[in-house]
Amino acid sequence: MTEHFSSPQWVDLVRGLLSEDRKTEMDQHLRAGCEECREAFAAWSGFATFAEAEPGFEPPREAAWLSAVMTEDGIKPATRTADRHSRPSSEPQG
Ligand SMILES: [Zn+2]
């Protein structure tokens, strides 16, 4: 089994929204030694901790930031910055 789980699935897992069957499945995947998913799970575990503190908090399932936090570097904290200005980085200034 080489299939990985996606971020929304880990979110559901840490929030306790999944069935026992699915939880077992994902747990076994971690035990199989998948470093990638282990990191994702760890990251979302921390994420859920503060999510629980927010009544009625619902992470946008298919929002861009959800997948944006998953980088090749590893997982970065999901900061909701408004820094989305288009900067012409390749164009010479002046
Ligand atoms: Zn995996």
PDB file of the backbone (N, CA, C, O) and the ligand in Angstrom, with CONECT records:
HET     ZN  A 101       1
ATOM      1  N   MET A   1       0.847  -1.202   0.000  1.00  0.00           N
ATOM      2  CA  MET A   1       0.000   0.000   0.000  1.00  0.00           C
ATOM      3  C   MET A   1       0.874   1.241   0.000  1.00  0.00           C
ATOM      4  O   MET A   1       1.588   1.524   0.963  1.00  0.00           O
ATOM      5  N   THR A   2       0.804   1.958  -1.079  1.00  0.00           N
ATOM      6  CA  THR A   2       1.653   3.141  -1.207  1.00  0.00           C
ATOM      7  C   THR A   2       0.830   4.432  -1.225  1.00  0.00           C
ATOM      8  O   THR A   2       1.368   5.519  -1.437  1.00  0.00           O
ATOM      9  N   GLU A   3      -0.446   4.301  -1.007  1.00  0.00           N
ATOM     10  CA  GLU A   3      -1.306   5.475  -1.073  1.00  0.00           C
ATOM     11  C   GLU A   3      -1.199   6.313   0.201  1.00  0.00           C
ATOM     12  O   GLU A   3      -1.197   5.790   1.316  1.00  0.00           O
ATOM     13  N   HIS A   4      -1.112   7.612   0.004  1.00  0.00           N
ATOM     14  CA  HIS A   4      -1.032   8.518   1.148  1.00  0.00           C
ATOM     15  C   HIS A   4      -2.398   9.129   1.431  1.00  0.00           C
ATOM     16  O   HIS A   4      -3.299   9.136   0.592  1.00  0.00           O
ATOM     17  N   PHE A   5      -2.508   9.638   2.643  1.00  0.00           N
ATOM     18  CA  PHE A   5      -3.737  10.341   2.998  1.00  0.00           C
ATOM     19  C   PHE A   5      -3.534  11.831   2.793  1.00  0.00           C
ATOM     20  O   PHE A   5      -2.421  12.345   2.903  1.00  0.00           O
ATOM     21  N   SER A   6      -4.626  12.511   2.496  1.00  0.00           N
ATOM     22  CA  SER A   6      -4.532  13.946   2.233  1.00  0.00           C
ATOM     23  C   SER A   6      -4.734  14.749   3.518  1.00  0.00           C
ATOM     24  O   SER A   6      -5.223  14.237   4.526  1.00  0.00           O
ATOM     25  N   SER A   7      -4.347  16.003   3.450  1.00  0.00           N
ATOM     26  CA  SER A   7      -4.444  16.883   4.620  1.00  0.00           C
ATOM     27  C   SER A   7      -5.838  16.917   5.246  1.00  0.00           C
ATOM     28  O   SER A   7      -5.964  16.772   6.462  1.00  0.00           O
ATOM     29  N   PRO A   8      -6.889  17.105   4.442  1.00  0.00           N
ATOM     30  CA  PRO A   8      -8.233  17.133   5.037  1.00  0.00           C
ATOM     31  C   PRO A   8      -8.550  15.878   5.838  1.00  0.00           C
ATOM     32  O   PRO A   8      -9.289  15.918   6.822  1.00  0.00           O
ATOM     33  N   GLN A   9      -7.972  14.761   5.395  1.00  0.00           N
ATOM     34  CA  GLN A   9      -8.237  13.512   6.114  1.00  0.00           C
ATOM     35  C   GLN A   9      -7.561  13.508   7.482  1.00  0.00           C
ATOM     36  O   GLN A   9      -8.111  13.007   8.462  1.00  0.00           O
ATOM     37  N   TRP A  10      -6.362  14.073   7.526  1.00  0.00           N
ATOM     38  CA  TRP A  10      -5.666  14.168   8.817  1.00  0.00           C
ATOM     39  C   TRP A  10      -6.394  15.123   9.746  1.00  0.00           C
ATOM     40  O   TRP A  10      -6.462  14.907  10.956  1.00  0.00           O
ATOM     41  N   VAL A  11      -6.940  16.190   9.157  1.00  0.00           N
ATOM     42  CA  VAL A  11      -7.706  17.156   9.951  1.00  0.00           C
ATOM     43  C   VAL A  11      -8.908  16.455  10.582  1.00  0.00           C
ATOM     44  O   VAL A  11      -9.187  16.618  11.770  1.00  0.00           O
ATOM     45  N   ASP A  12      -9.606  15.680   9.773  1.00  0.00           N
ATOM     46  CA  ASP A  12     -10.762  14.949  10.275  1.00  0.00           C
ATOM     47  C   ASP A  12     -10.354  13.959  11.358  1.00  0.00           C
ATOM     48  O   ASP A  12     -11.067  13.764  12.342  1.00  0.00           O
ATOM     49  N   LEU A  13      -9.203  13.342  11.163  1.00  0.00           N
ATOM     50  CA  LEU A  13      -8.735  12.355  12.130  1.00  0.00           C
ATOM     51  C   LEU A  13      -8.486  12.998  13.490  1.00  0.00           C
ATOM     52  O   LEU A  13      -8.973  12.518  14.513  1.00  0.00           O
ATOM     53  N   VAL A  14      -7.725  14.084  13.488  1.00  0.00           N
ATOM     54  CA  VAL A  14      -7.388  14.719  14.764  1.00  0.00           C
ATOM     55  C   VAL A  14      -8.614  15.370  15.407  1.00  0.00           C
ATOM     56  O   VAL A  14      -8.643  15.590  16.618  1.00  0.00           O
ATOM     57  N   ARG A  15      -9.611  15.673  14.599  1.00  0.00           N
ATOM     58  CA  ARG A  15     -10.840  16.254  15.151  1.00  0.00           C
ATOM     59  C   ARG A  15     -11.830  15.175  15.568  1.00  0.00           C
ATOM     60  O   ARG A  15     -12.906  15.467  16.089  1.00  0.00           O
ATOM     61  N   GLY A  16     -11.442  13.911  15.326  1.00  0.00           N
ATOM     62  CA  GLY A  16     -12.278  12.809  15.765  1.00  0.00           C
ATOM     63  C   GLY A  16     -13.540  12.648  14.940  1.00  0.00           C
ATOM     64  O   GLY A  16     -14.571  12.215  15.456  1.00  0.00           O
ATOM     65  N   LEU A  17     -13.467  12.990  13.672  1.00  0.00           N
ATOM     66  CA  LEU A  17     -14.654  12.928  12.817  1.00  0.00           C
ATOM     67  C   LEU A  17     -14.714  11.652  11.986  1.00  0.00           C
ATOM     68  O   LEU A  17     -15.675  11.419  11.252  1.00  0.00           O
ATOM     69  N   LEU A  18     -13.681  10.835  12.110  1.00  0.00           N
ATOM     70  CA  LEU A  18     -13.625   9.651  11.263  1.00  0.00           C
ATOM     71  C   LEU A  18     -14.144   8.415  11.982  1.00  0.00           C
ATOM     72  O   LEU A  18     -14.193   8.360  13.211  1.00  0.00           O
ATOM     73  N   SER A  19     -14.529   7.424  11.183  1.00  0.00           N
ATOM     74  CA  SER A  19     -14.996   6.166  11.748  1.00  0.00           C
ATOM     75  C   SER A  19     -13.802   5.375  12.288  1.00  0.00           C
ATOM     76  O   SER A  19     -12.652   5.633  11.933  1.00  0.00           O
ATOM     77  N   GLU A  20     -14.102   4.420  13.141  1.00  0.00           N
ATOM     78  CA  GLU A  20     -13.042   3.609  13.734  1.00  0.00           C
ATOM     79  C   GLU A  20     -12.234   2.903  12.643  1.00  0.00           C
ATOM     80  O   GLU A  20     -11.011   2.797  12.725  1.00  0.00           O
ATOM     81  N   ASP A  21     -12.933   2.434  11.640  1.00  0.00           N
ATOM     82  CA  ASP A  21     -12.269   1.732  10.538  1.00  0.00           C
ATOM     83  C   ASP A  21     -11.222   2.612   9.882  1.00  0.00           C
ATOM     84  O   ASP A  21     -10.083   2.204   9.654  1.00  0.00           O
ATOM     85  N   ARG A  22     -11.644   3.831   9.587  1.00  0.00           N
ATOM     86  CA  ARG A  22     -10.741   4.759   8.893  1.00  0.00           C
ATOM     87  C   ARG A  22      -9.577   5.145   9.802  1.00  0.00           C
ATOM     88  O   ARG A  22      -8.434   5.243   9.356  1.00  0.00           O
ATOM     89  N   LYS A  23      -9.882   5.363  11.080  1.00  0.00           N
ATOM     90  CA  LYS A  23      -8.832   5.728  12.030  1.00  0.00           C
ATOM     91  C   LYS A  23      -7.773   4.641  12.093  1.00  0.00           C
ATOM     92  O   LYS A  23      -6.573   4.915  12.083  1.00  0.00           O
ATOM     93  N   THR A  24      -8.244   3.398  12.159  1.00  0.00           N
ATOM     94  CA  THR A  24      -7.322   2.260  12.207  1.00  0.00           C
ATOM     95  C   THR A  24      -6.459   2.216  10.955  1.00  0.00           C
ATOM     96  O   THR A  24      -5.254   1.973  11.015  1.00  0.00           O
ATOM     97  N   GLU A  25      -7.095   2.452   9.842  1.00  0.00           N
ATOM     98  CA  GLU A  25      -6.409   2.432   8.552  1.00  0.00           C
ATOM     99  C   GLU A  25      -5.271   3.454   8.527  1.00  0.00           C
ATOM    100  O   GLU A  25      -4.151   3.154   8.115  1.00  0.00           O
ATOM    101  N   MET A  26      -5.588   4.656   8.973  1.00  0.00           N
ATOM    102  CA  MET A  26      -4.608   5.736   8.965  1.00  0.00           C
ATOM    103  C   MET A  26      -3.518   5.497  10.008  1.00  0.00           C
ATOM    104  O   MET A  26      -2.344   5.797   9.793  1.00  0.00           O
ATOM    105  N   ASP A  27      -3.944   4.949  11.141  1.00  0.00           N
ATOM    106  CA  ASP A  27      -2.979   4.636  12.196  1.00  0.00           C
ATOM    107  C   ASP A  27      -1.975   3.602  11.709  1.00  0.00           C
ATOM    108  O   ASP A  27      -0.780   3.695  11.989  1.00  0.00           O
ATOM    109  N   GLN A  28      -2.474   2.628  10.987  1.00  0.00           N
ATOM    110  CA  GLN A  28      -1.591   1.589  10.462  1.00  0.00           C
ATOM    111  C   GLN A  28      -0.640   2.152   9.420  1.00  0.00           C
ATOM    112  O   GLN A  28       0.501   1.708   9.295  1.00  0.00           O
ATOM    113  N   HIS A  29      -1.115   3.114   8.692  1.00  0.00           N
ATOM    114  CA  HIS A  29      -0.271   3.754   7.686  1.00  0.00           C
ATOM    115  C   HIS A  29       0.900   4.465   8.363  1.00  0.00           C
ATOM    116  O   HIS A  29       2.028   4.435   7.871  1.00  0.00           O
ATOM    117  N   LEU A  30       0.618   5.097   9.489  1.00  0.00           N
ATOM    118  CA  LEU A  30       1.676   5.769  10.245  1.00  0.00           C
ATOM    119  C   LEU A  30       2.649   4.740  10.810  1.00  0.00           C
ATOM    120  O   LEU A  30       3.866   4.922  10.765  1.00  0.00           O
ATOM    121  N   ARG A  31       2.088   3.651  11.345  1.00  0.00           N
ATOM    122  CA  ARG A  31       2.923   2.606  11.937  1.00  0.00           C
ATOM    123  C   ARG A  31       3.795   1.929  10.887  1.00  0.00           C
ATOM    124  O   ARG A  31       4.856   1.384  11.188  1.00  0.00           O
ATOM    125  N   ALA A  32       3.319   1.978   9.652  1.00  0.00           N
ATOM    126  CA  ALA A  32       4.099   1.386   8.565  1.00  0.00           C
ATOM    127  C   ALA A  32       5.379   2.182   8.321  1.00  0.00           C
ATOM    128  O   ALA A  32       6.293   1.733   7.629  1.00  0.00           O
ATOM    129  N   GLY A  33       5.413   3.372   8.908  1.00  0.00           N
ATOM    130  CA  GLY A  33       6.642   4.152   8.845  1.00  0.00           C
ATOM    131  C   GLY A  33       6.658   5.231   7.786  1.00  0.00           C
ATOM    132  O   GLY A  33       7.726   5.631   7.322  1.00  0.00           O
ATOM    133  N   CYS A  34       5.480   5.711   7.396  1.00  0.00           N
ATOM    134  CA  CYS A  34       5.447   6.770   6.395  1.00  0.00           C
ATOM    135  C   CYS A  34       5.791   8.112   7.047  1.00  0.00           C
ATOM    136  O   CYS A  34       4.991   8.703   7.772  1.00  0.00           O
ATOM    137  N   GLU A  35       6.995   8.559   6.762  1.00  0.00           N
ATOM    138  CA  GLU A  35       7.490   9.791   7.383  1.00  0.00           C
ATOM    139  C   GLU A  35       6.632  10.998   6.973  1.00  0.00           C
ATOM    140  O   GLU A  35       6.322  11.874   7.781  1.00  0.00           O
ATOM    141  N   GLU A  36       6.273  11.005   5.714  1.00  0.00           N
ATOM    142  CA  GLU A  36       5.500  12.105   5.155  1.00  0.00           C
ATOM    143  C   GLU A  36       4.183  12.318   5.918  1.00  0.00           C
ATOM    144  O   GLU A  36       3.854  13.422   6.349  1.00  0.00           O
ATOM    145  N   CYS A  37       3.460  11.222   6.059  1.00  0.00           N
ATOM    146  CA  CYS A  37       2.162  11.308   6.712  1.00  0.00           C
ATOM    147  C   CYS A  37       2.313  11.511   8.219  1.00  0.00           C
ATOM    148  O   CYS A  37       1.457  12.116   8.865  1.00  0.00           O
ATOM    149  N   ARG A  38       3.408  10.999   8.763  1.00  0.00           N
ATOM    150  CA  ARG A  38       3.663  11.171  10.187  1.00  0.00           C
ATOM    151  C   ARG A  38       3.814  12.659  10.510  1.00  0.00           C
ATOM    152  O   ARG A  38       3.283  13.156  11.503  1.00  0.00           O
ATOM    153  N   GLU A  39       4.544  13.342   9.653  1.00  0.00           N
ATOM    154  CA  GLU A  39       4.740  14.782   9.847  1.00  0.00           C
ATOM    155  C   GLU A  39       3.436  15.540   9.677  1.00  0.00           C
ATOM    156  O   GLU A  39       3.129  16.469  10.425  1.00  0.00           O
ATOM    157  N   ALA A  40       2.684  15.123   8.684  1.00  0.00           N
ATOM    158  CA  ALA A  40       1.390  15.773   8.437  1.00  0.00           C
ATOM    159  C   ALA A  40       0.479  15.599   9.641  1.00  0.00           C
ATOM    160  O   ALA A  40      -0.175  16.540  10.088  1.00  0.00           O
ATOM    161  N   PHE A  41       0.452  14.385  10.151  1.00  0.00           N
ATOM    162  CA  PHE A  41      -0.389  14.091  11.302  1.00  0.00           C
ATOM    163  C   PHE A  41       0.035  14.916  12.515  1.00  0.00           C
ATOM    164  O   PHE A  41      -0.803  15.462  13.233  1.00  0.00           O
ATOM    165  N   ALA A  42       1.342  14.998  12.730  1.00  0.00           N
ATOM    166  CA  ALA A  42       1.867  15.778  13.860  1.00  0.00           C
ATOM    167  C   ALA A  42       1.484  17.243  13.723  1.00  0.00           C
ATOM    168  O   ALA A  42       1.091  17.895  14.690  1.00  0.00           O
ATOM    169  N   ALA A  43       1.608  17.740  12.505  1.00  0.00           N
ATOM    170  CA  ALA A  43       1.300  19.154  12.267  1.00  0.00           C
ATOM    171  C   ALA A  43      -0.174  19.444  12.519  1.00  0.00           C
ATOM    172  O   ALA A  43      -0.534  20.434  13.154  1.00  0.00           O
ATOM    173  N   TRP A  44      -1.019  18.549  12.002  1.00  0.00           N
ATOM    174  CA  TRP A  44      -2.457  18.769  12.162  1.00  0.00           C
ATOM    175  C   TRP A  44      -2.913  18.517  13.588  1.00  0.00           C
ATOM    176  O   TRP A  44      -3.922  19.075  14.019  1.00  0.00           O
ATOM    177  N   SER A  45      -2.190  17.689  14.325  1.00  0.00           N
ATOM    178  CA  SER A  45      -2.520  17.475  15.729  1.00  0.00           C
ATOM    179  C   SER A  45      -2.399  18.781  16.487  1.00  0.00           C
ATOM    180  O   SER A  45      -3.252  19.121  17.307  1.00  0.00           O
ATOM    181  N   GLY A  46      -1.323  19.513  16.204  1.00  0.00           N
ATOM    182  CA  GLY A  46      -1.125  20.804  16.836  1.00  0.00           C
ATOM    183  C   GLY A  46      -2.154  21.810  16.365  1.00  0.00           C
ATOM    184  O   GLY A  46      -2.621  22.657  17.127  1.00  0.00           O
ATOM    185  N   PHE A  47      -2.490  21.699  15.118  1.00  0.00           N
ATOM    186  CA  PHE A  47      -3.478  22.592  14.525  1.00  0.00           C
ATOM    187  C   PHE A  47      -4.831  22.425  15.202  1.00  0.00           C
ATOM    188  O   PHE A  47      -5.518  23.404  15.493  1.00  0.00           O
ATOM    189  N   ALA A  48      -5.201  21.186  15.448  1.00  0.00           N
ATOM    190  CA  ALA A  48      -6.505  20.903  16.041  1.00  0.00           C
ATOM    191  C   ALA A  48      -6.597  21.432  17.456  1.00  0.00           C
ATOM    192  O   ALA A  48      -7.681  21.768  17.935  1.00  0.00           O
ATOM    193  N   THR A  49      -5.456  21.504  18.123  1.00  0.00           N
ATOM    194  CA  THR A  49      -5.446  21.967  19.505  1.00  0.00           C
ATOM    195  C   THR A  49      -5.999  23.378  19.610  1.00  0.00           C
ATOM    196  O   THR A  49      -6.809  23.667  20.491  1.00  0.00           O
ATOM    197  N   PHE A  50      -5.568  24.255  18.717  1.00  0.00           N
ATOM    198  CA  PHE A  50      -6.091  25.614  18.808  1.00  0.00           C
ATOM    199  C   PHE A  50      -7.437  25.737  18.106  1.00  0.00           C
ATOM    200  O   PHE A  50      -8.218  26.641  18.403  1.00  0.00           O
ATOM    201  N   ALA A  51      -7.703  24.838  17.190  1.00  0.00           N
ATOM    202  CA  ALA A  51      -8.990  24.859  16.503  1.00  0.00           C
ATOM    203  C   ALA A  51     -10.118  24.569  17.488  1.00  0.00           C
ATOM    204  O   ALA A  51     -11.214  25.119  17.385  1.00  0.00           O
ATOM    205  N   GLU A  52      -9.821  23.695  18.440  1.00  0.00           N
ATOM    206  CA  GLU A  52     -10.824  23.334  19.435  1.00  0.00           C
ATOM    207  C   GLU A  52     -11.159  24.511  20.342  1.00  0.00           C
ATOM    208  O   GLU A  52     -12.255  24.600  20.894  1.00  0.00           O
ATOM    209  N   ALA A  53     -10.197  25.404  20.481  1.00  0.00           N
ATOM    210  CA  ALA A  53     -10.405  26.560  21.341  1.00  0.00           C
ATOM    211  C   ALA A  53     -11.352  27.570  20.702  1.00  0.00           C
ATOM    212  O   ALA A  53     -11.891  28.449  21.375  1.00  0.00           O
ATOM    213  N   GLU A  54     -11.542  27.431  19.401  1.00  0.00           N
ATOM    214  CA  GLU A  54     -12.423  28.351  18.690  1.00  0.00           C
ATOM    215  C   GLU A  54     -13.787  27.712  18.484  1.00  0.00           C
ATOM    216  O   GLU A  54     -13.919  26.777  17.696  1.00  0.00           O
ATOM    217  N   PRO A  55     -14.786  28.198  19.173  1.00  0.00           N
ATOM    218  CA  PRO A  55     -16.129  27.629  18.983  1.00  0.00           C
ATOM    219  C   PRO A  55     -16.626  27.845  17.560  1.00  0.00           C
ATOM    220  O   PRO A  55     -16.621  28.961  17.040  1.00  0.00           O
ATOM    221  N   GLY A  56     -17.046  26.768  16.960  1.00  0.00           N
ATOM    222  CA  GLY A  56     -17.585  26.872  15.608  1.00  0.00           C
ATOM    223  C   GLY A  56     -16.538  27.030  14.535  1.00  0.00           C
ATOM    224  O   GLY A  56     -16.839  27.420  13.407  1.00  0.00           O
ATOM    225  N   PHE A  57     -15.291  26.720  14.897  1.00  0.00           N
ATOM    226  CA  PHE A  57     -14.224  26.855  13.914  1.00  0.00           C
ATOM    227  C   PHE A  57     -14.328  25.760  12.870  1.00  0.00           C
ATOM    228  O   PHE A  57     -14.405  24.578  13.204  1.00  0.00           O
ATOM    229  N   GLU A  58     -14.329  26.151  11.613  1.00  0.00           N
ATOM    230  CA  GLU A  58     -14.379  25.172  10.528  1.00  0.00           C
ATOM    231  C   GLU A  58     -13.282  25.464   9.513  1.00  0.00           C
ATOM    232  O   GLU A  58     -13.340  26.474   8.811  1.00  0.00           O
ATOM    233  N   PRO A  59     -12.300  24.606   9.431  1.00  0.00           N
ATOM    234  CA  PRO A  59     -11.270  24.823   8.422  1.00  0.00           C
ATOM    235  C   PRO A  59     -11.833  24.628   7.027  1.00  0.00           C
ATOM    236  O   PRO A  59     -12.482  23.619   6.749  1.00  0.00           O
ATOM    237  N   PRO A  60     -11.590  25.581   6.160  1.00  0.00           N
ATOM    238  CA  PRO A  60     -12.059  25.447   4.779  1.00  0.00           C
ATOM    239  C   PRO A  60     -11.428  24.252   4.096  1.00  0.00           C
ATOM    240  O   PRO A  60     -10.208  24.191   3.940  1.00  0.00           O
ATOM    241  N   ARG A  61     -12.236  23.322   3.697  1.00  0.00           N
ATOM    242  CA  ARG A  61     -11.742  22.024   3.229  1.00  0.00           C
ATOM    243  C   ARG A  61     -10.900  22.110   1.963  1.00  0.00           C
ATOM    244  O   ARG A  61      -9.840  21.492   1.870  1.00  0.00           O
ATOM    245  N   GLU A  62     -11.361  22.855   1.023  1.00  0.00           N
ATOM    246  CA  GLU A  62     -10.633  22.874  -0.237  1.00  0.00           C
ATOM    247  C   GLU A  62      -9.952  24.214  -0.478  1.00  0.00           C
ATOM    248  O   GLU A  62      -9.652  24.591  -1.611  1.00  0.00           O
ATOM    249  N   ALA A  63      -9.718  24.924   0.631  1.00  0.00           N
ATOM    250  CA  ALA A  63      -9.060  26.220   0.501  1.00  0.00           C
ATOM    251  C   ALA A  63      -7.608  26.043   0.086  1.00  0.00           C
ATOM    252  O   ALA A  63      -6.975  25.020   0.349  1.00  0.00           O
ATOM    253  N   ALA A  64      -7.123  27.053  -0.554  1.00  0.00           N
ATOM    254  CA  ALA A  64      -5.772  26.965  -1.095  1.00  0.00           C
ATOM    255  C   ALA A  64      -4.733  26.861   0.006  1.00  0.00           C
ATOM    256  O   ALA A  64      -3.734  26.158  -0.148  1.00  0.00           O
ATOM    257  N   TRP A  65      -4.958  27.553   1.117  1.00  0.00           N
ATOM    258  CA  TRP A  65      -3.946  27.561   2.175  1.00  0.00           C
ATOM    259  C   TRP A  65      -3.751  26.191   2.789  1.00  0.00           C
ATOM    260  O   TRP A  65      -2.690  25.873   3.325  1.00  0.00           O
ATOM    261  N   LEU A  66      -4.805  25.383   2.698  1.00  0.00           N
ATOM    262  CA  LEU A  66      -4.724  24.063   3.311  1.00  0.00           C
ATOM    263  C   LEU A  66      -3.642  23.225   2.635  1.00  0.00           C
ATOM    264  O   LEU A  66      -2.860  22.542   3.297  1.00  0.00           O
ATOM    265  N   SER A  67      -3.613  23.290   1.320  1.00  0.00           N
ATOM    266  CA  SER A  67      -2.592  22.543   0.602  1.00  0.00           C
ATOM    267  C   SER A  67      -1.310  23.350   0.502  1.00  0.00           C
ATOM    268  O   SER A  67      -0.229  22.805   0.278  1.00  0.00           O
ATOM    269  N   ALA A  68      -1.448  24.664   0.672  1.00  0.00           N
ATOM    270  CA  ALA A  68      -0.277  25.527   0.554  1.00  0.00           C
ATOM    271  C   ALA A  68       0.691  25.310   1.709  1.00  0.00           C
ATOM    272  O   ALA A  68       1.891  25.544   1.562  1.00  0.00           O
ATOM    273  N   VAL A  69       0.191  24.873   2.839  1.00  0.00           N
ATOM    274  CA  VAL A  69       1.061  24.664   3.993  1.00  0.00           C
ATOM    275  C   VAL A  69       1.896  23.395   3.839  1.00  0.00           C
ATOM    276  O   VAL A  69       2.879  23.193   4.552  1.00  0.00           O
ATOM    277  N   MET A  70       1.495  22.558   2.913  1.00  0.00           N
ATOM    278  CA  MET A  70       2.264  21.348   2.650  1.00  0.00           C
ATOM    279  C   MET A  70       3.317  21.644   1.578  1.00  0.00           C
ATOM    280  O   MET A  70       3.004  21.774   0.395  1.00  0.00           O
ATOM    281  N   THR A  71       4.531  21.743   2.012  1.00  0.00           N
ATOM    282  CA  THR A  71       5.591  22.049   1.067  1.00  0.00           C
ATOM    283  C   THR A  71       6.613  20.921   1.073  1.00  0.00           C
ATOM    284  O   THR A  71       6.595  20.049   1.941  1.00  0.00           O
ATOM    285  N   GLU A  72       7.477  20.953   0.116  1.00  0.00           N
ATOM    286  CA  GLU A  72       8.521  19.925   0.048  1.00  0.00           C
ATOM    287  C   GLU A  72       9.487  20.064   1.214  1.00  0.00           C
ATOM    288  O   GLU A  72      10.115  19.095   1.642  1.00  0.00           O
ATOM    289  N   ASP A  73       9.590  21.256   1.706  1.00  0.00           N
ATOM    290  CA  ASP A  73      10.430  21.573   2.861  1.00  0.00           C
ATOM    291  C   ASP A  73       9.977  20.865   4.113  1.00  0.00           C
ATOM    292  O   ASP A  73      10.764  20.525   4.995  1.00  0.00           O
ATOM    293  N   GLY A  74       8.681  20.659   4.155  1.00  0.00           N
ATOM    294  CA  GLY A  74       8.082  20.179   5.379  1.00  0.00           C
ATOM    295  C   GLY A  74       6.799  20.931   5.574  1.00  0.00           C
ATOM    296  O   GLY A  74       6.259  21.508   4.630  1.00  0.00           O
ATOM    297  N   ILE A  75       6.314  20.931   6.771  1.00  0.00           N
ATOM    298  CA  ILE A  75       5.035  21.568   6.998  1.00  0.00           C
ATOM    299  C   ILE A  75       5.209  22.866   7.765  1.00  0.00           C
ATOM    300  O   ILE A  75       5.878  22.916   8.797  1.00  0.00           O
ATOM    301  N   LYS A  76       4.608  23.890   7.251  1.00  0.00           N
ATOM    302  CA  LYS A  76       4.725  25.179   7.900  1.00  0.00           C
ATOM    303  C   LYS A  76       3.419  25.518   8.594  1.00  0.00           C
ATOM    304  O   LYS A  76       2.351  25.061   8.187  1.00  0.00           O
ATOM    305  N   PRO A  77       3.511  26.310   9.629  1.00  0.00           N
ATOM    306  CA  PRO A  77       2.292  26.706  10.341  1.00  0.00           C
ATOM    307  C   PRO A  77       1.339  27.427   9.414  1.00  0.00           C
ATOM    308  O   PRO A  77       1.755  28.228   8.576  1.00  0.00           O
ATOM    309  N   ALA A  78       0.073  27.142   9.566  1.00  0.00           N
ATOM    310  CA  ALA A  78      -0.916  27.740   8.689  1.00  0.00           C
ATOM    311  C   ALA A  78      -1.223  29.162   9.133  1.00  0.00           C
ATOM    312  O   ALA A  78      -2.195  29.413   9.846  1.00  0.00           O
ATOM    313  N   THR A  79      -0.396  30.059   8.709  1.00  0.00           N
ATOM    314  CA  THR A  79      -0.630  31.453   9.057  1.00  0.00           C
ATOM    315  C   THR A  79      -1.512  32.093   8.006  1.00  0.00           C
ATOM    316  O   THR A  79      -1.306  31.908   6.807  1.00  0.00           O
ATOM    317  N   ARG A  80      -2.473  32.829   8.454  1.00  0.00           N
ATOM    318  CA  ARG A  80      -3.402  33.436   7.507  1.00  0.00           C
ATOM    319  C   ARG A  80      -3.009  34.889   7.272  1.00  0.00           C
ATOM    320  O   ARG A  80      -3.628  35.815   7.796  1.00  0.00           O
ATOM    321  N   THR A  81      -1.995  35.054   6.493  1.00  0.00           N
ATOM    322  CA  THR A  81      -1.561  36.404   6.196  1.00  0.00           C
ATOM    323  C   THR A  81      -2.257  36.907   4.942  1.00  0.00           C
ATOM    324  O   THR A  81      -2.677  36.128   4.086  1.00  0.00           O
ATOM    325  N   ALA A  82      -2.365  38.183   4.859  1.00  0.00           N
ATOM    326  CA  ALA A  82      -3.014  38.784   3.700  1.00  0.00           C
ATOM    327  C   ALA A  82      -1.971  39.248   2.693  1.00  0.00           C
ATOM    328  O   ALA A  82      -2.225  40.106   1.847  1.00  0.00           O
ATOM    329  N   ASP A  83      -0.805  38.658   2.812  1.00  0.00           N
ATOM    330  CA  ASP A  83       0.297  39.078   1.946  1.00  0.00           C
ATOM    331  C   ASP A  83       0.193  38.392   0.593  1.00  0.00           C
ATOM    332  O   ASP A  83       0.982  37.505   0.267  1.00  0.00           O
ATOM    333  N   ARG A  84      -0.768  38.808  -0.170  1.00  0.00           N
ATOM    334  CA  ARG A  84      -0.985  38.161  -1.463  1.00  0.00           C
ATOM    335  C   ARG A  84      -0.850  39.149  -2.614  1.00  0.00           C
ATOM    336  O   ARG A  84      -1.443  38.981  -3.680  1.00  0.00           O
ATOM    337  N   HIS A  85      -0.067  40.163  -2.370  1.00  0.00           N
ATOM    338  CA  HIS A  85       0.147  41.133  -3.441  1.00  0.00           C
ATOM    339  C   HIS A  85       1.039  40.527  -4.504  1.00  0.00           C
ATOM    340  O   HIS A  85       2.020  39.844  -4.213  1.00  0.00           O
ATOM    341  N   SER A  86       0.678  40.791  -5.712  1.00  0.00           N
ATOM    342  CA  SER A  86       1.500  40.270  -6.805  1.00  0.00           C
ATOM    343  C   SER A  86       2.740  41.124  -6.974  1.00  0.00           C
ATOM    344  O   SER A  86       2.680  42.274  -7.410  1.00  0.00           O
ATOM    345  N   ARG A  87       3.848  40.535  -6.620  1.00  0.00           N
ATOM    346  CA  ARG A  87       5.106  41.259  -6.735  1.00  0.00           C
ATOM    347  C   ARG A  87       5.869  40.786  -7.961  1.00  0.00           C
ATOM    348  O   ARG A  87       6.183  39.602  -8.076  1.00  0.00           O
ATOM    349  N   PRO A  88       6.161  41.671  -8.849  1.00  0.00           N
ATOM    350  CA  PRO A  88       6.973  41.290 -10.024  1.00  0.00           C
ATOM    351  C   PRO A  88       8.415  41.059  -9.615  1.00  0.00           C
ATOM    352  O   PRO A  88       9.246  41.963  -9.701  1.00  0.00           O
ATOM    353  N   SER A  89       8.708  39.861  -9.175  1.00  0.00           N
ATOM    354  CA  SER A  89      10.052  39.585  -8.645  1.00  0.00           C
ATOM    355  C   SER A  89      11.074  39.420  -9.758  1.00  0.00           C
ATOM    356  O   SER A  89      12.271  39.620  -9.553  1.00  0.00           O
ATOM    357  N   SER A  90      10.592  39.055 -10.931  1.00  0.00           N
ATOM    358  CA  SER A  90      11.541  38.812 -12.017  1.00  0.00           C
ATOM    359  C   SER A  90      11.859  40.066 -12.816  1.00  0.00           C
ATOM    360  O   SER A  90      12.824  40.117 -13.579  1.00  0.00           O
ATOM    361  N   GLU A  91      11.009  41.087 -12.615  1.00  0.00           N
ATOM    362  CA  GLU A  91      11.236  42.319 -13.355  1.00  0.00           C
ATOM    363  C   GLU A  91      12.243  43.220 -12.667  1.00  0.00           C
ATOM    364  O   GLU A  91      12.234  43.352 -11.443  1.00  0.00           O
ATOM    365  N   PRO A  92      13.094  43.829 -13.439  1.00  0.00           N
ATOM    366  CA  PRO A  92      14.080  44.741 -12.860  1.00  0.00           C
ATOM    367  C   PRO A  92      13.429  46.001 -12.315  1.00  0.00           C
ATOM    368  O   PRO A  92      12.490  46.525 -12.913  1.00  0.00           O
ATOM    369  N   GLN A  93      13.916  46.483 -11.201  1.00  0.00           N
ATOM    370  CA  GLN A  93      13.344  47.660 -10.573  1.00  0.00           C
ATOM    371  C   GLN A  93      14.144  48.899 -10.936  1.00  0.00           C
ATOM    372  O   GLN A  93      15.374  48.901 -10.888  1.00  0.00           O
ATOM    373  N   GLY A  94      13.427  49.945 -11.297  1.00  0.00           N
ATOM    374  CA  GLY A  94      14.079  51.204 -11.634  1.00  0.00           C
ATOM    375  C   GLY A  94      14.460  51.186 -13.054  1.00  0.00           C
ATOM    376  O   GLY A  94      15.028  52.158 -13.553  1.00  0.00           O
TER     377      GLY A  94
HETATM  378 ZN    ZN A 101       1.870   8.287   3.708  1.00  0.00          ZN2+
END
